[in-house]
């Protein structure tokens, strides 16, 4: 009698759009690991109870997406060094005696996509990071580690931008711009959209003047959620425009390695999903 497949899941709200189940199933096929991976809709008020039930029912490692990454951090008995810096968790590793060890694979996933898949050198770039929530927290530290010269955080809620800048603690490199001041703030050669505006179907209300010559623009979202920002970036004359599909695949590979001890090849999964998205 064969053993039951290992059970994993991604928690989020909403979650129906998630490509994580397809990615992890593809990784399982590639590595010969039999697994089950579900998408679980978990509003913030019920997330803790749903996560506990998942573990009681034999669940193993789990992923967490919007808007639960800070709550996931709070549920962890241990966290990795990188997750401790960010204050947010997107990957949960079950501890043998119960409880969770939290990781954040978003930052490494983003850097892998930009540097390895797209061949972008991030050193000495001036970065404008749009947003200051869990997605922004998860990547800001990795981008600084990768060598960006400066990081400017802009968020509609100024207090959250200030809080992220304070958490990073590098006043010589990290700055805050209030959203309404961007029209007169100069330009950047690297812009990342870490807001949830695209997921919520909101339009991009940004001046083209913030996009410098030869700029790189990247949306952490993918598919329909990234459409508006990518269109705005191209209209503004950005030289390189990417969505976050590659980051999604790379962060999933990092999580898979944490749970299973080996990192799958990501190109096949990425190319399959890209073909599906482009054909939708």
N, C-alpha and C positions, 0 to 999 in steps of 0.2 A: 504494500500500500504506500503510495507516494505521499510525501509531506504536503500539508496545505501550503498554498502560495503565501509568501510574506505579504502582509497587508500594510499599505501606506495610504496617505491621503493628503490633499491640500485643503486648508480651511480658508475661507474668505467670504466677503459679502459685498457685492454679488460674486458668484463663482461660476455661473453657467458658461461664461466665455472662456474659461481657463483651458489652455493647451497643455498644462502640466501632465494630466493623465496620459495623453498621447505620447508625450516625450518620454515619460518613464516606462511606458510599455515598450516603446522602441528600444530604450536602453536595456531593458530586461531581455528582449529577444536577442539583441546584439551580444550580450554577455552570458547568455544561457541561464539567467536567474529568473525563476518563476515568481512572479509577483502580481499583486492586485493593487491598483492605485485609483482611489475614488476622489471626487470633488465634493466637498461637504460645505453647504451654505451655513455659515455660522455668524449671526448678528453679534455684535460686541457683548450684549447683555447675556447671551447664552453660550458664548465661546468656551468659557472655563468648564462648564458642565459637559458640553459636547466633546471637548478634548479628553476629559476624564473618562467618559463613556467609551470613546474610541480606544483608549488604553486598556480599560477593563475587558473590552471585547477582543483583545488580542492584537490591537494595532501596534505597529512599529514606528519607524521614523515618519515624520510628517513635515509638510511645508505649510507656511502661513503667508497670506498676502493681505492686501488692503481690506479692511482698516484695522487689522489685528496684530500688527508687528510689535507694537509697544506692549500690548497685553500679553503676547507670547513671551516677551522678555521677562515680564513680571512673574510668569509661571515657572521659570526655570530655577532649578537648584544650583546649576552651574552654567556658566557661559564661556565661550571662547574669548580669547584676548580681543579679537577684532569686534565681536558682538558687544563686548563690554565698552569699547570705545564709542560705538554707535548708539547704544541704548535701545536697539531694535533687533528682533530675531525673525528670520524667515525660514529657518530649518531647525527642527527639533529632533534630537537624538535621544532615544530612550536609555536611561541609566539602568544597570542591572538590578539595583535594589529598589527601583521605583523612582519616579521623578524624571526630569528632562535636563539635558545639556543643550543649551541654545547656541546656534551659530548664525552668522549672517553671510550668505554666499553671494549677495547681490553685488557688492563691491568687486570681489574677484571676478565674478561673471562679466561685469561691465568692462573691466580692463582687458580680460581675455578676448572679448568680442572686438573691442576697438583696436587693440594692438595686434592680435593674431589674425582675426578674420578680415579686418578692414585695413590693416597695415598703417594705422595712425600713430604718429609720435606725439605723445601728450606733453612732453617736456617743454617748459617755457611758454606754455599757452596761458592766456588770460581767460578764465572760465566764468561764465554767468550761469548760476544754478537757479532755475525757476522752481520754486517750491521749497518747503522746509519741513515737510512731514516725514513719515516713515521711509518712503522711497528715497528722498533726498538724504536723510540721515544714513541710510545704508550704503550710499555710494560716495559721499563727500570725503571720507577719510581715505578711501582707496585712491581717489583722484589726486589728493594731496600727496599720498605716498608715491604715486606714479610720476610726480614731478611737475604738475601744473604750477605756473609761476604765482598766480593769484586766483582766489576764489571769491566771487561776489555772490551773495545770496539775496534773492528777491522773492518776497512772498506777500500775498495780499494781507495776511495777518502779520504785522510787523513784529509782534512779540515773539512769534515762533521763529522768525528769521534771526532775531537777536539771541534767542535761546540756543539755536543751533550754532551760531558763531561763538557764543560763550562756551558751549560744550567742546568745540574744537580747540579753542584757546590759543590761536596763533594770530594775534592782532596785526602782525606785520604782513601776513599773506591773506587773511580772511576779512572780508568787508561785507557790510549790509547796505543794500539800496532799497528804499521803499518803492513799491510797485508803481505808484503814480509818478515817481520821479524818473523812471526809465527813459522817458521821452527826451530828457536833457542830460543823460548820464554818460554819453560817449558810446563806444562800441567794443565788442568782444570777438575774439577769433575762435571761441569755443562756447557753445550754448547748449545746455541740457535742460529739457523739459521734464521735471519730476513732479509736476502738478497732476491732479486727478481731473483736470478740466476736460480732457478728451474722453475719458471714461464716462463723464457726465454729459457729454454731448455739447459742451460749451465752445463758443468760437474763440479764436486766438485774437486777443486785443493787445498787440504789441507793435511798436514802431519798427519799420524796416531799418532805421538808422542804427539800431544796436548791433546789427550784423556787420562785422568787419570784412574786409577783402579776404578771400580764401578761407572763410570761416567754416568750421565744422559744427553742424547742428545735429543733435541726437535726442530722440524721444524715448523715454524709458518704457512707454507703452508700445503696443504693436497692433496691427490690424486696423480696424475702423477707429479705435480710440486714438491712434497716432495720425490719422489722415489730415486733420486740420493743421497741426503744427508742421508736419512735413510739407504741406502745400505752402504754408506761410514762409517756411525756410527757403524753399526754392524760389518763391516770388521775391524774396529779399536778396537773392543772389548768392546764397551760401554755396561754397564749392563742394562740400561733402554733406550729404543728408542721409541719416540712417534712423530706422526705428529700433525698438528694443527686442525684436525677436531673437537675435543672436545672444543678447544678454540673458534672456529667459532660458535658452537652451544651455548656455554655459553655467549659469547658477544652478540649474537642475543637475548638471553633470557633477558639480562640486558636492551637492547634497547626496547624490547617488554614491559618490566615493566615500562620504562619511558613513553612510548606512551599510555599504557592501564591500568596502575595502578596495575598490578599483574604479578608476575614472573612465567612463566610456568615451569612445570617439564621438564627437558632436556633429561632424559635417553632414552625415547622412540624415540625421534627424532634422537638422536645420534646413537642409535643401528640400526635404519632403514637405515640411511645414511652409516654407517660403512658396513653393509651387502651389500649395493649396490656398494660401492667402492671396497670392497674385491672381489665382483663377477664380476667386470668389466674387 
